Amino acid sequence: MSIFSRFLPKRKPVEIKNNIPKEKENIKKTFGLYCHKHHNTKDDKLCPKCTALLATVMTKMNRCPYGITKPICDRCDRAVMCFGAKQAQEFMSIMNGTQKRMFLSHPMMAIKHKLASMGVDYAKFQQEKKISDKVKAKEEAAKKRAKERKEKK
């Protein structure tokens, strides 16, 4: 620690937000729009098939291995493992099929969700870039060592 460290502003710890309640609300609204259009339901009621899938999704979200740091389900690598192949496909078709209507009926929520998914995509891109940079560095180091061995002989 330096002499001047007491004059510098203290760093705040990183605050982890619990986005699960917001995501659950988004999914409920999306299911509502989908079911009203495709199954002709009224008000807040969903058809039995959509109700069962929504209950499964909510249960799986509560049991997510990532906890409160979980990514958005449609960007998660484990979505198929969490839901199973058939349910994951149904869930993704509902979410993707209602995307345009969400921009019309809930524009701010849809924009926030889109920004969050772009953030997840960017984080994945950065992770992949870091890994590929490490691999390239290892390959270059191996080539350099091989070249040095040839020069010694």
C-alpha positions as CSV (number, residue, x, y, z in Angstrom):
1,M,0.0,0.0,0.0
2,S,1.2,3.4,-0.8
3,I,1.1,6.5,1.3
4,F,-1.6,8.0,-0.9
5,S,-3.9,5.1,-1.0
6,R,-6.0,6.5,1.9
7,F,-6.8,9.5,-0.3
8,L,-8.0,7.4,-3.2
9,P,-11.7,6.5,-3.5
10,K,-12.4,3.0,-2.2
11,R,-13.5,0.5,-4.8
12,K,-17.0,-0.8,-4.4
13,P,-17.4,-4.6,-4.5
14,V,-19.1,-5.9,-7.7
15,E,-22.8,-6.2,-7.0
16,I,-24.5,-9.3,-8.5
17,K,-28.1,-8.6,-9.4
18,N,-30.8,-11.3,-9.2
19,N,-32.4,-11.1,-12.6
20,I,-34.5,-14.3,-12.2
21,P,-37.8,-12.5,-11.2
22,K,-37.5,-10.2,-14.2
23,E,-36.8,-13.0,-16.5
24,K,-39.7,-15.0,-15.1
25,E,-42.1,-12.1,-15.7
26,N,-40.8,-11.7,-19.3
27,I,-41.4,-15.4,-19.9
28,K,-44.9,-15.3,-18.5
29,K,-45.8,-12.3,-20.7
30,T,-44.3,-14.0,-23.7
31,F,-46.2,-17.2,-23.1
32,G,-49.4,-15.1,-22.6
33,L,-49.0,-13.4,-26.0
34,Y,-48.2,-16.7,-27.7
35,C,-51.1,-18.7,-26.2
36,H,-53.6,-15.9,-26.9
37,K,-52.6,-15.8,-30.6
38,H,-52.2,-19.5,-31.3
39,H,-54.6,-21.1,-28.9
40,N,-57.3,-18.4,-28.7
41,T,-57.2,-18.0,-24.9
42,K,-58.5,-14.9,-23.1
43,D,-57.2,-12.6,-20.3
44,D,-54.4,-14.1,-18.2
45,K,-55.4,-17.7,-18.8
46,L,-53.2,-20.1,-20.8
47,C,-54.2,-23.4,-22.4
48,P,-53.2,-26.6,-20.6
49,K,-50.2,-27.3,-22.8
50,C,-48.7,-23.8,-22.4
51,T,-49.5,-23.9,-18.6
52,A,-47.6,-27.2,-18.3
53,L,-44.6,-26.0,-20.3
54,L,-44.6,-22.7,-18.3
55,A,-44.7,-24.6,-15.0
56,T,-41.7,-26.7,-16.2
57,V,-39.8,-23.6,-17.2
58,M,-40.4,-21.9,-13.9
59,T,-39.3,-25.0,-12.0
60,K,-36.2,-25.4,-14.0
61,M,-35.3,-21.7,-13.6
62,N,-35.6,-22.1,-9.8
63,R,-33.2,-25.1,-10.0
64,C,-30.7,-23.5,-12.4
65,P,-27.1,-24.6,-11.5
66,Y,-25.9,-21.0,-12.2
67,G,-28.1,-19.6,-9.4
68,I,-28.7,-15.8,-9.5
69,T,-25.8,-15.4,-12.0
70,K,-27.7,-17.4,-14.6
71,P,-27.6,-16.2,-18.2
72,I,-30.8,-15.8,-20.2
73,C,-32.2,-19.2,-21.0
74,D,-32.3,-18.8,-24.7
75,R,-28.5,-18.0,-24.7
76,C,-27.5,-20.7,-22.2
77,D,-25.5,-23.6,-23.3
78,R,-27.2,-25.9,-20.8
79,A,-30.8,-25.2,-22.0
80,V,-31.2,-28.5,-23.7
81,M,-29.9,-30.3,-20.6
82,C,-32.2,-28.4,-18.3
83,F,-35.4,-28.8,-20.2
84,G,-34.8,-31.9,-22.4
85,A,-34.6,-31.7,-26.2
86,K,-38.4,-31.6,-26.9
87,Q,-39.3,-29.1,-24.2
88,A,-36.3,-26.9,-25.1
89,Q,-37.4,-26.9,-28.7
90,E,-41.0,-25.9,-27.8
91,F,-39.7,-23.2,-25.4
92,M,-37.4,-21.8,-28.0
93,S,-40.1,-21.8,-30.7
94,I,-42.5,-19.9,-28.3
95,M,-39.8,-17.4,-27.4
96,N,-38.7,-16.8,-31.0
97,G,-42.2,-16.9,-32.4
98,T,-43.4,-14.1,-30.1
99,Q,-40.3,-11.9,-30.5
100,K,-41.8,-9.4,-32.9
101,R,-45.1,-9.1,-31.0
102,M,-43.2,-8.4,-27.8
103,F,-41.6,-5.3,-29.4
104,L,-45.1,-4.0,-30.1
105,S,-46.8,-4.9,-26.9
106,H,-43.9,-4.5,-24.4
107,P,-41.2,-2.5,-26.1
108,M,-39.1,-1.6,-23.1
109,M,-39.0,-5.1,-21.8
110,A,-38.2,-6.5,-25.3
111,I,-35.3,-4.0,-25.7
112,K,-33.9,-4.7,-22.3
113,H,-34.1,-8.4,-23.0
114,K,-32.4,-7.9,-26.4
115,L,-29.6,-5.9,-24.8
116,A,-29.1,-8.5,-22.1
117,S,-28.8,-11.3,-24.8
118,M,-26.3,-9.1,-26.7
119,G,-24.3,-8.8,-23.5
120,V,-24.3,-12.6,-23.1
121,D,-23.2,-13.0,-26.7
122,Y,-20.4,-10.5,-26.2
123,A,-19.2,-12.2,-23.1
124,K,-19.1,-15.6,-24.9
125,F,-17.2,-13.9,-27.8
126,Q,-14.6,-12.6,-25.3
127,Q,-14.2,-16.0,-23.7
128,E,-13.7,-17.7,-27.1
129,K,-11.3,-15.0,-28.1
130,K,-9.3,-15.4,-24.9
131,I,-9.1,-19.2,-25.4
132,S,-8.1,-18.9,-29.0
133,D,-5.4,-16.4,-28.1
134,K,-4.0,-18.8,-25.5
135,V,-4.0,-21.6,-28.1
136,K,-2.2,-19.4,-30.6
137,A,0.3,-18.4,-28.1
138,K,1.0,-22.0,-27.2
139,E,1.4,-22.9,-30.9
140,E,3.8,-20.1,-31.5
141,A,5.8,-21.0,-28.4
142,A,6.0,-24.6,-29.6
143,K,7.1,-23.5,-33.1
144,K,9.8,-21.3,-31.5
145,R,11.1,-24.1,-29.3
146,A,11.2,-26.5,-32.3
147,K,13.1,-23.9,-34.3
148,E,15.6,-23.4,-31.5
149,R,16.1,-27.1,-31.3
150,K,16.8,-27.3,-35.0
151,E,19.3,-24.5,-34.7
152,K,21.1,-26.3,-31.9
153,K,21.6,-29.4,-33.9
